[in-house]
């Protein structure tokens, strides 16, 4: 069961995605679900995904920890009230919606919600 504010997903830069998938499959036995040519998801103890090299806005260039929220707008308000800086306002993606924020130390994280 997903819980508010808990680590739920991690996105990693995928580089040349076929090479990255081949490495993790050979080294650790990971399997993937492809969501188009630029994204491969995994479920290996913690859900996550690899984003291929992309010039698209929002492509990750370093690991991104993603938390969960049942009420995305309420969580965005809590993050802001606590001193977080919204770096990417709420947007839709296949599977849900999310926003990105920076904590006081400058770490970027995201929060997502289904639907």
C-alpha positions, 0 to 999 in steps of 0.5 A: 500500500502506498503511503504519503511522503514515503519513497515510492520510486526512483528514476535514473539516467539511462544513457544509451538505454539498450546498453543500460538494460543489457548491463542490469539484466546480465549483472543482476537479472533485472527485467524491464517494461518498456514505455516507448523507446526512451523509458524502461521501468523495473520492479526489483525491490523498489520500483523505478525506471531508466530515462534514455538520453533525451533533450526533452524537458524533464529528462533526468540527468541524475537520480531522482527520488520520488515520493508518493501522495494521495492528494498531490495539491495538498502535498505540494502546499505542505512542501512549499509551507515547509520551505521547499522550492517547487522546481517543476509544477504539477504535470501529467505523465503516463500513469499519473501526475507529479511535481518536482521540488528542491529541499533546503539542501538543494536536493531535487525530489519529486512527488507523484500521485495516481490520476 
